[in-house]
Amino acid sequence: MLWTLLLILLLMWALGLGVGVGGNLIHILLVVALVVLVVNLLQGRRALG
């Protein structure tokens, strides 16, 4: 679920860079995608340990 959200956010960010629409929203989406990635990685490490 988190990987799907991360992928969607990164695609939206990449499309926003190409089109040039959204301004600060693009950067917010990128930050949210990175937070989702970090949370997912931390949860994975906790499950392994």
PDB file of all heavy atoms in Angstrom:
ATOM      1  N   MET A   1       0.820  -1.201   0.000  1.00  0.00           N
ATOM      2  CA  MET A   1       0.000   0.000   0.000  1.00  0.00           C
ATOM      3  C   MET A   1       0.863   1.264   0.000  1.00  0.00           C
ATOM      4  O   MET A   1       0.615   2.183  -0.765  1.00  0.00           O
ATOM      5  CB  MET A   1      -0.922  -0.039   1.221  1.00  0.00           C
ATOM      6  CG  MET A   1      -1.747   1.197   1.400  1.00  0.00           C
ATOM      7  SD  MET A   1      -2.932   1.359   0.074  1.00  0.00           S
ATOM      8  CE  MET A   1      -3.650   2.900   0.482  1.00  0.00           C
ATOM      9  N   LEU A   2       1.887   1.266   0.855  1.00  0.00           N
ATOM     10  CA  LEU A   2       2.741   2.453   0.928  1.00  0.00           C
ATOM     11  C   LEU A   2       3.564   2.621  -0.343  1.00  0.00           C
ATOM     12  O   LEU A   2       3.804   3.744  -0.787  1.00  0.00           O
ATOM     13  CB  LEU A   2       3.665   2.363   2.141  1.00  0.00           C
ATOM     14  CG  LEU A   2       2.999   2.608   3.492  1.00  0.00           C
ATOM     15  CD1 LEU A   2       3.998   2.411   4.614  1.00  0.00           C
ATOM     16  CD2 LEU A   2       2.406   3.990   3.564  1.00  0.00           C
ATOM     17  N   TRP A   3       3.992   1.495  -0.949  1.00  0.00           N
ATOM     18  CA  TRP A   3       4.762   1.596  -2.186  1.00  0.00           C
ATOM     19  C   TRP A   3       3.898   2.153  -3.312  1.00  0.00           C
ATOM     20  O   TRP A   3       4.384   2.904  -4.154  1.00  0.00           O
ATOM     21  CB  TRP A   3       5.341   0.238  -2.575  1.00  0.00           C
ATOM     22  CG  TRP A   3       6.504  -0.144  -1.714  1.00  0.00           C
ATOM     23  CD1 TRP A   3       6.553  -1.145  -0.800  1.00  0.00           C
ATOM     24  CD2 TRP A   3       7.790   0.488  -1.664  1.00  0.00           C
ATOM     25  NE1 TRP A   3       7.782  -1.174  -0.196  1.00  0.00           N
ATOM     26  CE2 TRP A   3       8.559  -0.196  -0.702  1.00  0.00           C
ATOM     27  CE3 TRP A   3       8.358   1.557  -2.345  1.00  0.00           C
ATOM     28  CZ2 TRP A   3       9.881   0.174  -0.415  1.00  0.00           C
ATOM     29  CZ3 TRP A   3       9.670   1.926  -2.048  1.00  0.00           C
ATOM     30  CH2 TRP A   3      10.412   1.236  -1.097  1.00  0.00           C
ATOM     31  N   THR A   4       2.615   1.791  -3.319  1.00  0.00           N
ATOM     32  CA  THR A   4       1.705   2.313  -4.337  1.00  0.00           C
ATOM     33  C   THR A   4       1.547   3.817  -4.171  1.00  0.00           C
ATOM     34  O   THR A   4       1.607   4.569  -5.147  1.00  0.00           O
ATOM     35  CB  THR A   4       0.333   1.621  -4.235  1.00  0.00           C
ATOM     36  OG1 THR A   4       0.523   0.209  -4.343  1.00  0.00           O
ATOM     37  CG2 THR A   4      -0.595   2.091  -5.315  1.00  0.00           C
ATOM     38  N   LEU A   5       1.359   4.261  -2.933  1.00  0.00           N
ATOM     39  CA  LEU A   5       1.228   5.693  -2.663  1.00  0.00           C
ATOM     40  C   LEU A   5       2.504   6.432  -3.055  1.00  0.00           C
ATOM     41  O   LEU A   5       2.453   7.499  -3.676  1.00  0.00           O
ATOM     42  CB  LEU A   5       0.907   5.915  -1.184  1.00  0.00           C
ATOM     43  CG  LEU A   5       0.729   7.349  -0.732  1.00  0.00           C
ATOM     44  CD1 LEU A   5      -0.431   8.002  -1.468  1.00  0.00           C
ATOM     45  CD2 LEU A   5       0.498   7.395   0.764  1.00  0.00           C
ATOM     46  N   LEU A   6       3.639   5.849  -2.724  1.00  0.00           N
ATOM     47  CA  LEU A   6       4.922   6.461  -3.076  1.00  0.00           C
ATOM     48  C   LEU A   6       5.058   6.585  -4.591  1.00  0.00           C
ATOM     49  O   LEU A   6       5.449   7.641  -5.099  1.00  0.00           O
ATOM     50  CB  LEU A   6       6.074   5.627  -2.518  1.00  0.00           C
ATOM     51  CG  LEU A   6       7.476   6.064  -2.903  1.00  0.00           C
ATOM     52  CD1 LEU A   6       7.781   7.423  -2.303  1.00  0.00           C
ATOM     53  CD2 LEU A   6       8.487   5.051  -2.470  1.00  0.00           C
ATOM     54  N   LEU A   7       4.710   5.534  -5.305  1.00  0.00           N
ATOM     55  CA  LEU A   7       4.807   5.564  -6.761  1.00  0.00           C
ATOM     56  C   LEU A   7       3.894   6.622  -7.367  1.00  0.00           C
ATOM     57  O   LEU A   7       4.305   7.378  -8.253  1.00  0.00           O
ATOM     58  CB  LEU A   7       4.470   4.183  -7.330  1.00  0.00           C
ATOM     59  CG  LEU A   7       4.582   4.048  -8.838  1.00  0.00           C
ATOM     60  CD1 LEU A   7       6.019   4.245  -9.284  1.00  0.00           C
ATOM     61  CD2 LEU A   7       4.061   2.691  -9.269  1.00  0.00           C
ATOM     62  N   ILE A   8       2.666   6.705  -6.874  1.00  0.00           N
ATOM     63  CA  ILE A   8       1.719   7.700  -7.377  1.00  0.00           C
ATOM     64  C   ILE A   8       2.236   9.114  -7.125  1.00  0.00           C
ATOM     65  O   ILE A   8       2.205   9.970  -8.010  1.00  0.00           O
ATOM     66  CB  ILE A   8       0.333   7.498  -6.752  1.00  0.00           C
ATOM     67  CG1 ILE A   8      -0.284   6.202  -7.278  1.00  0.00           C
ATOM     68  CG2 ILE A   8      -0.581   8.683  -7.044  1.00  0.00           C
ATOM     69  CD1 ILE A   8      -1.540   5.785  -6.550  1.00  0.00           C
ATOM     70  N   LEU A   9       2.733   9.360  -5.930  1.00  0.00           N
ATOM     71  CA  LEU A   9       3.240  10.686  -5.605  1.00  0.00           C
ATOM     72  C   LEU A   9       4.452  11.055  -6.460  1.00  0.00           C
ATOM     73  O   LEU A   9       4.570  12.190  -6.932  1.00  0.00           O
ATOM     74  CB  LEU A   9       3.589  10.767  -4.116  1.00  0.00           C
ATOM     75  CG  LEU A   9       2.398  10.772  -3.170  1.00  0.00           C
ATOM     76  CD1 LEU A   9       2.881  10.688  -1.730  1.00  0.00           C
ATOM     77  CD2 LEU A   9       1.552  12.010  -3.372  1.00  0.00           C
ATOM     78  N   LEU A  10       5.351  10.105  -6.660  1.00  0.00           N
ATOM     79  CA  LEU A  10       6.529  10.391  -7.478  1.00  0.00           C
ATOM     80  C   LEU A  10       6.145  10.624  -8.933  1.00  0.00           C
ATOM     81  O   LEU A  10       6.728  11.499  -9.595  1.00  0.00           O
ATOM     82  CB  LEU A  10       7.544   9.250  -7.358  1.00  0.00           C
ATOM     83  CG  LEU A  10       8.308   9.209  -6.043  1.00  0.00           C
ATOM     84  CD1 LEU A  10       9.192   7.967  -5.986  1.00  0.00           C
ATOM     85  CD2 LEU A  10       9.135  10.460  -5.830  1.00  0.00           C
ATOM     86  N   LEU A  11       5.163   9.881  -9.441  1.00  0.00           N
ATOM     87  CA  LEU A  11       4.705  10.107 -10.809  1.00  0.00           C
ATOM     88  C   LEU A  11       4.071  11.479 -10.955  1.00  0.00           C
ATOM     89  O   LEU A  11       4.316  12.188 -11.938  1.00  0.00           O
ATOM     90  CB  LEU A  11       3.718   9.015 -11.226  1.00  0.00           C
ATOM     91  CG  LEU A  11       4.331   7.668 -11.566  1.00  0.00           C
ATOM     92  CD1 LEU A  11       3.237   6.626 -11.801  1.00  0.00           C
ATOM     93  CD2 LEU A  11       5.240   7.768 -12.765  1.00  0.00           C
ATOM     94  N   MET A  12       3.259  11.869  -9.973  1.00  0.00           N
ATOM     95  CA  MET A  12       2.637  13.183 -10.017  1.00  0.00           C
ATOM     96  C   MET A  12       3.700  14.279  -9.978  1.00  0.00           C
ATOM     97  O   MET A  12       3.602  15.287 -10.665  1.00  0.00           O
ATOM     98  CB  MET A  12       1.646  13.352  -8.857  1.00  0.00           C
ATOM     99  CG  MET A  12       0.406  12.505  -8.986  1.00  0.00           C
ATOM    100  SD  MET A  12      -0.657  12.581  -7.543  1.00  0.00           S
ATOM    101  CE  MET A  12      -1.120  14.291  -7.521  1.00  0.00           C
ATOM    102  N   TRP A  13       4.731  14.065  -9.170  1.00  0.00           N
ATOM    103  CA  TRP A  13       5.813  15.038  -9.073  1.00  0.00           C
ATOM    104  C   TRP A  13       6.557  15.157 -10.399  1.00  0.00           C
ATOM    105  O   TRP A  13       6.841  16.250 -10.879  1.00  0.00           O
ATOM    106  CB  TRP A  13       6.765  14.622  -7.958  1.00  0.00           C
ATOM    107  CG  TRP A  13       8.002  15.447  -7.876  1.00  0.00           C
ATOM    108  CD1 TRP A  13       8.090  16.746  -7.489  1.00  0.00           C
ATOM    109  CD2 TRP A  13       9.328  15.031  -8.211  1.00  0.00           C
ATOM    110  NE1 TRP A  13       9.403  17.159  -7.549  1.00  0.00           N
ATOM    111  CE2 TRP A  13      10.180  16.127  -7.986  1.00  0.00           C
ATOM    112  CE3 TRP A  13       9.868  13.834  -8.661  1.00  0.00           C
ATOM    113  CZ2 TRP A  13      11.538  16.058  -8.205  1.00  0.00           C
ATOM    114  CZ3 TRP A  13      11.232  13.768  -8.880  1.00  0.00           C
ATOM    115  CH2 TRP A  13      12.050  14.869  -8.661  1.00  0.00           C
ATOM    116  N   ALA A  14       6.859  14.005 -11.011  1.00  0.00           N
ATOM    117  CA  ALA A  14       7.581  14.010 -12.283  1.00  0.00           C
ATOM    118  C   ALA A  14       6.739  14.675 -13.371  1.00  0.00           C
ATOM    119  O   ALA A  14       7.259  15.454 -14.175  1.00  0.00           O
ATOM    120  CB  ALA A  14       7.943  12.585 -12.678  1.00  0.00           C
ATOM    121  N   LEU A  15       5.455  14.389 -13.403  1.00  0.00           N
ATOM    122  CA  LEU A  15       4.580  15.028 -14.385  1.00  0.00           C
ATOM    123  C   LEU A  15       4.507  16.533 -14.141  1.00  0.00           C
ATOM    124  O   LEU A  15       4.492  17.319 -15.082  1.00  0.00           O
ATOM    125  CB  LEU A  15       3.180  14.423 -14.328  1.00  0.00           C
ATOM    126  CG  LEU A  15       3.038  13.025 -14.920  1.00  0.00           C
ATOM    127  CD1 LEU A  15       1.654  12.471 -14.634  1.00  0.00           C
ATOM    128  CD2 LEU A  15       3.321  13.026 -16.405  1.00  0.00           C
ATOM    129  N   GLY A  16       4.483  16.928 -12.896  1.00  0.00           N
ATOM    130  CA  GLY A  16       4.444  18.347 -12.559  1.00  0.00           C
ATOM    131  C   GLY A  16       5.699  19.072 -12.996  1.00  0.00           C
ATOM    132  O   GLY A  16       5.641  20.209 -13.449  1.00  0.00           O
ATOM    133  N   LEU A  17       6.845  18.402 -12.883  1.00  0.00           N
ATOM    134  CA  LEU A  17       8.086  19.021 -13.340  1.00  0.00           C
ATOM    135  C   LEU A  17       8.069  19.191 -14.850  1.00  0.00           C
ATOM    136  O   LEU A  17       8.540  20.195 -15.381  1.00  0.00           O
ATOM    137  CB  LEU A  17       9.288  18.158 -12.935  1.00  0.00           C
ATOM    138  CG  LEU A  17       9.724  18.252 -11.481  1.00  0.00           C
ATOM    139  CD1 LEU A  17      10.904  17.318 -11.238  1.00  0.00           C
ATOM    140  CD2 LEU A  17      10.096  19.655 -11.087  1.00  0.00           C
ATOM    141  N   GLY A  18       7.531  18.198 -15.556  1.00  0.00           N
ATOM    142  CA  GLY A  18       7.492  18.265 -17.009  1.00  0.00           C
ATOM    143  C   GLY A  18       6.535  19.337 -17.509  1.00  0.00           C
ATOM    144  O   GLY A  18       6.820  20.045 -18.467  1.00  0.00           O
ATOM    145  N   VAL A  19       5.406  19.454 -16.856  1.00  0.00           N
ATOM    146  CA  VAL A  19       4.382  20.395 -17.301  1.00  0.00           C
ATOM    147  C   VAL A  19       4.643  21.783 -16.735  1.00  0.00           C
ATOM    148  O   VAL A  19       4.331  22.787 -17.354  1.00  0.00           O
ATOM    149  CB  VAL A  19       2.974  19.886 -16.889  1.00  0.00           C
ATOM    150  CG1 VAL A  19       1.908  20.885 -17.262  1.00  0.00           C
ATOM    151  CG2 VAL A  19       2.695  18.540 -17.527  1.00  0.00           C
ATOM    152  N   GLY A  20       5.217  21.856 -15.550  1.00  0.00           N
ATOM    153  CA  GLY A  20       5.502  23.145 -14.933  1.00  0.00           C
ATOM    154  C   GLY A  20       4.293  23.742 -14.227  1.00  0.00           C
ATOM    155  O   GLY A  20       4.202  24.957 -14.078  1.00  0.00           O
ATOM    156  N   VAL A  21       3.382  22.902 -13.793  1.00  0.00           N
ATOM    157  CA  VAL A  21       2.177  23.373 -13.119  1.00  0.00           C
ATOM    158  C   VAL A  21       2.222  22.918 -11.672  1.00  0.00           C
ATOM    159  O   VAL A  21       2.651  21.825 -11.377  1.00  0.00           O
ATOM    160  CB  VAL A  21       0.911  22.776 -13.802  1.00  0.00           C
ATOM    161  CG1 VAL A  21      -0.340  23.185 -13.064  1.00  0.00           C
ATOM    162  CG2 VAL A  21       0.854  23.209 -15.246  1.00  0.00           C
ATOM    163  N   GLY A  22       1.773  23.737 -10.771  1.00  0.00           N
ATOM    164  CA  GLY A  22       1.652  23.314  -9.386  1.00  0.00           C
ATOM    165  C   GLY A  22       2.533  24.065  -8.415  1.00  0.00           C
ATOM    166  O   GLY A  22       2.191  24.188  -7.261  1.00  0.00           O
ATOM    167  N   GLY A  23       3.660  24.539  -8.872  1.00  0.00           N
ATOM    168  CA  GLY A  23       4.534  25.321  -8.001  1.00  0.00           C
ATOM    169  C   GLY A  23       4.962  24.565  -6.766  1.00  0.00           C
ATOM    170  O   GLY A  23       5.616  23.531  -6.849  1.00  0.00           O
ATOM    171  N   ASN A  24       4.596  25.072  -5.616  1.00  0.00           N
ATOM    172  CA  ASN A  24       5.002  24.474  -4.345  1.00  0.00           C
ATOM    173  C   ASN A  24       4.348  23.127  -4.090  1.00  0.00           C
ATOM    174  O   ASN A  24       4.884  22.323  -3.328  1.00  0.00           O
ATOM    175  CB  ASN A  24       4.676  25.425  -3.193  1.00  0.00           C
ATOM    176  CG  ASN A  24       5.577  26.641  -3.205  1.00  0.00           C
ATOM    177  OD1 ASN A  24       6.700  26.584  -3.711  1.00  0.00           O
ATOM    178  ND2 ASN A  24       5.092  27.736  -2.659  1.00  0.00           N
ATOM    179  N   LEU A  25       3.218  22.869  -4.708  1.00  0.00           N
ATOM    180  CA  LEU A  25       2.542  21.583  -4.514  1.00  0.00           C
ATOM    181  C   LEU A  25       3.432  20.433  -4.943  1.00  0.00           C
ATOM    182  O   LEU A  25       3.442  19.370  -4.319  1.00  0.00           O
ATOM    183  CB  LEU A  25       1.222  21.565  -5.294  1.00  0.00           C
ATOM    184  CG  LEU A  25       0.403  20.280  -5.192  1.00  0.00           C
ATOM    185  CD1 LEU A  25      -0.020  20.041  -3.747  1.00  0.00           C
ATOM    186  CD2 LEU A  25      -0.807  20.352  -6.099  1.00  0.00           C
ATOM    187  N   ILE A  26       4.213  20.619  -5.983  1.00  0.00           N
ATOM    188  CA  ILE A  26       5.119  19.574  -6.468  1.00  0.00           C
ATOM    189  C   ILE A  26       6.130  19.216  -5.390  1.00  0.00           C
ATOM    190  O   ILE A  26       6.400  18.048  -5.125  1.00  0.00           O
ATOM    191  CB  ILE A  26       5.836  20.045  -7.752  1.00  0.00           C
ATOM    192  CG1 ILE A  26       4.809  20.262  -8.858  1.00  0.00           C
ATOM    193  CG2 ILE A  26       6.902  19.052  -8.181  1.00  0.00           C
ATOM    194  CD1 ILE A  26       5.328  21.040 -10.032  1.00  0.00           C
ATOM    195  N   HIS A  27       6.680  20.219  -4.748  1.00  0.00           N
ATOM    196  CA  HIS A  27       7.679  19.973  -3.715  1.00  0.00           C
ATOM    197  C   HIS A  27       7.049  19.325  -2.491  1.00  0.00           C
ATOM    198  O   HIS A  27       7.664  18.472  -1.854  1.00  0.00           O
ATOM    199  CB  HIS A  27       8.392  21.270  -3.351  1.00  0.00           C
ATOM    200  CG  HIS A  27       9.117  21.864  -4.507  1.00  0.00           C
ATOM    201  ND1 HIS A  27      10.255  21.306  -5.033  1.00  0.00           N
ATOM    202  CD2 HIS A  27       8.850  22.940  -5.267  1.00  0.00           C
ATOM    203  CE1 HIS A  27      10.659  22.029  -6.051  1.00  0.00           C
ATOM    204  NE2 HIS A  27       9.828  23.034  -6.217  1.00  0.00           N
ATOM    205  N   ILE A  28       5.831  19.705  -2.163  1.00  0.00           N
ATOM    206  CA  ILE A  28       5.124  19.080  -1.042  1.00  0.00           C
ATOM    207  C   ILE A  28       4.895  17.603  -1.339  1.00  0.00           C
ATOM    208  O   ILE A  28       5.088  16.747  -0.467  1.00  0.00           O
ATOM    209  CB  ILE A  28       3.800  19.821  -0.763  1.00  0.00           C
ATOM    210  CG1 ILE A  28       4.088  21.221  -0.237  1.00  0.00           C
ATOM    211  CG2 ILE A  28       2.933  19.033   0.213  1.00  0.00           C
ATOM    212  CD1 ILE A  28       2.873  22.113  -0.145  1.00  0.00           C
ATOM    213  N   LEU A  29       4.496  17.287  -2.561  1.00  0.00           N
ATOM    214  CA  LEU A  29       4.287  15.889  -2.937  1.00  0.00           C
ATOM    215  C   LEU A  29       5.588  15.098  -2.841  1.00  0.00           C
ATOM    216  O   LEU A  29       5.590  13.949  -2.401  1.00  0.00           O
ATOM    217  CB  LEU A  29       3.716  15.795  -4.354  1.00  0.00           C
ATOM    218  CG  LEU A  29       2.279  16.234  -4.527  1.00  0.00           C
ATOM    219  CD1 LEU A  29       1.907  16.208  -6.011  1.00  0.00           C
ATOM    220  CD2 LEU A  29       1.331  15.357  -3.726  1.00  0.00           C
ATOM    221  N   LEU A  30       6.689  15.701  -3.243  1.00  0.00           N
ATOM    222  CA  LEU A  30       7.976  15.022  -3.147  1.00  0.00           C
ATOM    223  C   LEU A  30       8.344  14.749  -1.694  1.00  0.00           C
ATOM    224  O   LEU A  30       8.795  13.655  -1.355  1.00  0.00           O
ATOM    225  CB  LEU A  30       9.067  15.858  -3.815  1.00  0.00           C
ATOM    226  CG  LEU A  30      10.476  15.270  -3.763  1.00  0.00           C
ATOM    227  CD1 LEU A  30      10.506  13.919  -4.462  1.00  0.00           C
ATOM    228  CD2 LEU A  30      11.462  16.217  -4.388  1.00  0.00           C
ATOM    229  N   VAL A  31       8.143  15.709  -0.824  1.00  0.00           N
ATOM    230  CA  VAL A  31       8.437  15.523   0.593  1.00  0.00           C
ATOM    231  C   VAL A  31       7.562  14.426   1.182  1.00  0.00           C
ATOM    232  O   VAL A  31       8.045  13.557   1.928  1.00  0.00           O
ATOM    233  CB  VAL A  31       8.270  16.853   1.367  1.00  0.00           C
ATOM    234  CG1 VAL A  31       8.321  16.624   2.860  1.00  0.00           C
ATOM    235  CG2 VAL A  31       9.332  17.840   0.934  1.00  0.00           C
ATOM    236  N   VAL A  32       6.281  14.418   0.827  1.00  0.00           N
ATOM    237  CA  VAL A  32       5.377  13.373   1.321  1.00  0.00           C
ATOM    238  C   VAL A  32       5.839  12.008   0.826  1.00  0.00           C
ATOM    239  O   VAL A  32       5.859  11.033   1.583  1.00  0.00           O
ATOM    240  CB  VAL A  32       3.922  13.661   0.887  1.00  0.00           C
ATOM    241  CG1 VAL A  32       3.023  12.478   1.171  1.00  0.00           C
ATOM    242  CG2 VAL A  32       3.399  14.903   1.600  1.00  0.00           C
ATOM    243  N   ALA A  33       6.251  11.919  -0.426  1.00  0.00           N
ATOM    244  CA  ALA A  33       6.720  10.648  -0.980  1.00  0.00           C
ATOM    245  C   ALA A  33       7.968  10.170  -0.243  1.00  0.00           C
ATOM    246  O   ALA A  33       8.108   8.985   0.067  1.00  0.00           O
ATOM    247  CB  ALA A  33       7.000  10.802  -2.467  1.00  0.00           C
ATOM    248  N   LEU A  34       8.879  11.069   0.067  1.00  0.00           N
ATOM    249  CA  LEU A  34      10.088  10.694   0.791  1.00  0.00           C
ATOM    250  C   LEU A  34       9.774  10.243   2.214  1.00  0.00           C
ATOM    251  O   LEU A  34      10.367   9.292   2.722  1.00  0.00           O
ATOM    252  CB  LEU A  34      11.082  11.856   0.805  1.00  0.00           C
ATOM    253  CG  LEU A  34      11.732  12.156  -0.536  1.00  0.00           C
ATOM    254  CD1 LEU A  34      12.579  13.422  -0.439  1.00  0.00           C
ATOM    255  CD2 LEU A  34      12.564  10.997  -1.018  1.00  0.00           C
ATOM    256  N   VAL A  35       8.818  10.912   2.862  1.00  0.00           N
ATOM    257  CA  VAL A  35       8.410  10.511   4.214  1.00  0.00           C
ATOM    258  C   VAL A  35       7.806   9.116   4.177  1.00  0.00           C
ATOM    259  O   VAL A  35       8.115   8.272   5.029  1.00  0.00           O
ATOM    260  CB  VAL A  35       7.425  11.541   4.813  1.00  0.00           C
ATOM    261  CG1 VAL A  35       6.770  11.004   6.069  1.00  0.00           C
ATOM    262  CG2 VAL A  35       8.151  12.845   5.101  1.00  0.00           C
ATOM    263  N   VAL A  36       6.971   8.844   3.188  1.00  0.00           N
ATOM    264  CA  VAL A  36       6.368   7.518   3.053  1.00  0.00           C
ATOM    265  C   VAL A  36       7.455   6.463   2.857  1.00  0.00           C
ATOM    266  O   VAL A  36       7.409   5.393   3.453  1.00  0.00           O
ATOM    267  CB  VAL A  36       5.357   7.505   1.887  1.00  0.00           C
ATOM    268  CG1 VAL A  36       4.943   6.092   1.529  1.00  0.00           C
ATOM    269  CG2 VAL A  36       4.142   8.331   2.252  1.00  0.00           C
ATOM    270  N   LEU A  37       8.449   6.766   2.041  1.00  0.00           N
ATOM    271  CA  LEU A  37       9.541   5.828   1.808  1.00  0.00           C
ATOM    272  C   LEU A  37      10.312   5.544   3.092  1.00  0.00           C
ATOM    273  O   LEU A  37      10.584   4.387   3.423  1.00  0.00           O
ATOM    274  CB  LEU A  37      10.487   6.392   0.751  1.00  0.00           C
ATOM    275  CG  LEU A  37      11.731   5.556   0.470  1.00  0.00           C
ATOM    276  CD1 LEU A  37      11.347   4.229  -0.135  1.00  0.00           C
ATOM    277  CD2 LEU A  37      12.676   6.309  -0.430  1.00  0.00           C
ATOM    278  N   VAL A  38      10.641   6.575   3.853  1.00  0.00           N
ATOM    279  CA  VAL A  38      11.395   6.395   5.096  1.00  0.00           C
ATOM    280  C   VAL A  38      10.585   5.583   6.100  1.00  0.00           C
ATOM    281  O   VAL A  38      11.103   4.662   6.742  1.00  0.00           O
ATOM    282  CB  VAL A  38      11.804   7.765   5.686  1.00  0.00           C
ATOM    283  CG1 VAL A  38      12.336   7.619   7.096  1.00  0.00           C
ATOM    284  CG2 VAL A  38      12.828   8.420   4.783  1.00  0.00           C
ATOM    285  N   VAL A  39       9.297   5.888   6.239  1.00  0.00           N
ATOM    286  CA  VAL A  39       8.443   5.148   7.172  1.00  0.00           C
ATOM    287  C   VAL A  39       8.380   3.683   6.765  1.00  0.00           C
ATOM    288  O   VAL A  39       8.488   2.787   7.607  1.00  0.00           O
ATOM    289  CB  VAL A  39       7.033   5.772   7.227  1.00  0.00           C
ATOM    290  CG1 VAL A  39       6.052   4.861   7.929  1.00  0.00           C
ATOM    291  CG2 VAL A  39       7.087   7.119   7.930  1.00  0.00           C
ATOM    292  N   ASN A  40       8.240   3.434   5.476  1.00  0.00           N
ATOM    293  CA  ASN A  40       8.157   2.054   4.995  1.00  0.00           C
ATOM    294  C   ASN A  40       9.465   1.310   5.266  1.00  0.00           C
ATOM    295  O   ASN A  40       9.447   0.155   5.691  1.00  0.00           O
ATOM    296  CB  ASN A  40       7.824   2.051   3.504  1.00  0.00           C
ATOM    297  CG  ASN A  40       7.336   0.707   3.058  1.00  0.00           C
ATOM    298  OD1 ASN A  40       7.081  -0.186   3.852  1.00  0.00           O
ATOM    299  ND2 ASN A  40       7.197   0.538   1.766  1.00  0.00           N
ATOM    300  N   LEU A  41      10.580   1.955   5.040  1.00  0.00           N
ATOM    301  CA  LEU A  41      11.859   1.307   5.298  1.00  0.00           C
ATOM    302  C   LEU A  41      12.052   1.025   6.780  1.00  0.00           C
ATOM    303  O   LEU A  41      12.541  -0.039   7.163  1.00  0.00           O
ATOM    304  CB  LEU A  41      12.996   2.176   4.772  1.00  0.00           C
ATOM    305  CG  LEU A  41      13.130   2.255   3.255  1.00  0.00           C
ATOM    306  CD1 LEU A  41      14.204   3.254   2.867  1.00  0.00           C
ATOM    307  CD2 LEU A  41      13.428   0.888   2.671  1.00  0.00           C
ATOM    308  N   LEU A  42      11.667   1.963   7.638  1.00  0.00           N
ATOM    309  CA  LEU A  42      11.801   1.749   9.078  1.00  0.00           C
ATOM    310  C   LEU A  42      10.890   0.629   9.566  1.00  0.00           C
ATOM    311  O   LEU A  42      11.282  -0.167  10.423  1.00  0.00           O
ATOM    312  CB  LEU A  42      11.513   3.048   9.834  1.00  0.00           C
ATOM    313  CG  LEU A  42      12.551   4.140   9.665  1.00  0.00           C
ATOM    314  CD1 LEU A  42      12.116   5.407  10.392  1.00  0.00           C
ATOM    315  CD2 LEU A  42      13.916   3.687  10.190  1.00  0.00           C
ATOM    316  N   GLN A  43       9.690   0.548   9.056  1.00  0.00           N
ATOM    317  CA  GLN A  43       8.783  -0.530   9.444  1.00  0.00           C
ATOM    318  C   GLN A  43       9.296  -1.874   8.985  1.00  0.00           C
ATOM    319  O   GLN A  43       9.164  -2.860   9.677  1.00  0.00           O
ATOM    320  CB  GLN A  43       7.380  -0.280   8.878  1.00  0.00           C
ATOM    321  CG  GLN A  43       6.641   0.820   9.587  1.00  0.00           C
ATOM    322  CD  GLN A  43       5.265   1.074   8.997  1.00  0.00           C
ATOM    323  OE1 GLN A  43       4.950   0.590   7.918  1.00  0.00           O
ATOM    324  NE2 GLN A  43       4.469   1.847   9.691  1.00  0.00           N
ATOM    325  N   GLY A  44       9.914  -1.911   7.817  1.00  0.00           N
ATOM    326  CA  GLY A  44      10.493  -3.156   7.308  1.00  0.00           C
ATOM    327  C   GLY A  44      11.639  -3.639   8.172  1.00  0.00           C
ATOM    328  O   GLY A  44      11.757  -4.813   8.458  1.00  0.00           O
ATOM    329  N   ARG A  45      12.467  -2.731   8.615  1.00  0.00           N
ATOM    330  CA  ARG A  45      13.592  -3.111   9.483  1.00  0.00           C
ATOM    331  C   ARG A  45      13.099  -3.590  10.832  1.00  0.00           C
ATOM    332  O   ARG A  45      13.653  -4.505  11.414  1.00  0.00           O
ATOM    333  CB  ARG A  45      14.535  -1.930   9.675  1.00  0.00           C
ATOM    334  CG  ARG A  45      15.357  -1.635   8.444  1.00  0.00           C
ATOM    335  CD  ARG A  45      16.398  -0.599   8.722  1.00  0.00           C
ATOM    336  NE  ARG A  45      17.173  -0.325   7.514  1.00  0.00           N
ATOM    337  CZ  ARG A  45      18.039   0.624   7.404  1.00  0.00           C
ATOM    338  NH1 ARG A  45      18.278   1.434   8.436  1.00  0.00           N
ATOM    339  NH2 ARG A  45      18.693   0.823   6.295  1.00  0.00           N
ATOM    340  N   ARG A  46      12.052  -2.967  11.355  1.00  0.00           N
ATOM    341  CA  ARG A  46      11.505  -3.395  12.634  1.00  0.00           C
ATOM    342  C   ARG A  46      10.902  -4.796  12.526  1.00  0.00           C
ATOM    343  O   ARG A  46      11.042  -5.594  13.433  1.00  0.00           O
ATOM    344  CB  ARG A  46      10.418  -2.412  13.096  1.00  0.00           C
ATOM    345  CG  ARG A  46      10.668  -1.952  14.513  1.00  0.00           C
ATOM    346  CD  ARG A  46       9.595  -1.043  15.006  1.00  0.00           C
ATOM    347  NE  ARG A  46       9.676   0.256  14.312  1.00  0.00           N
ATOM    348  CZ  ARG A  46       8.644   1.028  14.068  1.00  0.00           C
ATOM    349  NH1 ARG A  46       7.438   0.665  14.422  1.00  0.00           N
ATOM    350  NH2 ARG A  46       8.799   2.168  13.449  1.00  0.00           N
ATOM    351  N   ALA A  47      10.275  -5.091  11.398  1.00  0.00           N
ATOM    352  CA  ALA A  47       9.656  -6.403  11.204  1.00  0.00           C
ATOM    353  C   ALA A  47      10.745  -7.478  11.084  1.00  0.00           C
ATOM    354  O   ALA A  47      10.539  -8.604  11.510  1.00  0.00           O
ATOM    355  CB  ALA A  47       8.782  -6.394   9.952  1.00  0.00           C
ATOM    356  N   LEU A  48      11.892  -7.114  10.501  1.00  0.00           N
ATOM    357  CA  LEU A  48      12.969  -8.085  10.358  1.00  0.00           C
ATOM    358  C   LEU A  48      13.689  -8.332  11.683  1.00  0.00           C
ATOM    359  O   LEU A  48      14.215  -9.395  11.914  1.00  0.00           O
ATOM    360  CB  LEU A  48      13.985  -7.601   9.318  1.00  0.00           C
ATOM    361  CG  LEU A  48      13.484  -7.512   7.873  1.00  0.00           C
ATOM    362  CD1 LEU A  48      14.549  -6.884   6.980  1.00  0.00           C
ATOM    363  CD2 LEU A  48      13.133  -8.902   7.363  1.00  0.00           C
ATOM    364  N   GLY A  49      13.697  -7.328  12.547  1.00  0.00           N
ATOM    365  CA  GLY A  49      14.436  -7.442  13.814  1.00  0.00           C
ATOM    366  C   GLY A  49      13.614  -7.981  14.840  1.00  0.00           C
ATOM    367  O   GLY A  49      13.459  -8.809  15.555  1.00  0.00           O
TER     368      GLY A  49
END
